[in-house]
Amino acid sequence: MAELPEDVRKLFDDKQFWHVATVNPDGSPQSTPMWTSVRDGKILLNTALGRRKARNLEENPRVALSLVDPGNPYKSLQVQGRVVDTITGDQAEADIDSLSEKYTGQTPYPWRGPDERRVTYLVEPTKVMVNG
């Protein structure tokens, strides 16, 4: 496991939208801006079950995240990793509420669909790159 350097960890702790890339079944990339957090040194991602990124991560646990540092547009960050834990149920629902509080100041998560079920993925970083 690669450690997240303190400056990178801080960007995960702030309200930054990270672009999260997964692999579609045909091998093409799929990228989505997402809310993120860190739990026990792993990157926390949360989405609704059934969405494309959730289906992709169930088939292929590899993921890449990227961000342009908002304090320096000439500095970019990339993190490669793999899903090491998948969480559903009450904890995943609590995770989206926590992310919503962090990013919007609202809890519970205000855009939950009536039949929506959430899933949390914990991503172990395998490579961290900072350019600029």
Stockholm file with secondary structure:
# STOCKHOLM 1.0

chainA/1-132         MAELPEDVRKLFDDKQFWHVATVNPDGSPQSTPMWTSVRDGKILLNTALGRRKARNLEENPRVALSLVDPGNPYKSLQVQGRVVDTITGDQAEADIDSLSEKYTGQTPYPWRGPDERRVTYLVEPTKVMVNG
#=GR chainA/1-132 SS CCCCCHHHHHHHHTTCCEEEEEECTTSCEEEEEECCEEETTEEEEEEETTSHHHHHHHHCCEEEEEEECTTCTTCEEEEEEEEEEEEETHHHHHHHHHHHHHHHSCSSCTTCCTTCCEEEEEEEEEEEEEEC
#=GC SS_cons         CCCCCHHHHHHHHTTCCEEEEEECTTSCEEEEEECCEEETTEEEEEEETTSHHHHHHHHCCEEEEEEECTTCTTCEEEEEEEEEEEEETHHHHHHHHHHHHHHHSCSSCTTCCTTCCEEEEEEEEEEEEEEC
//
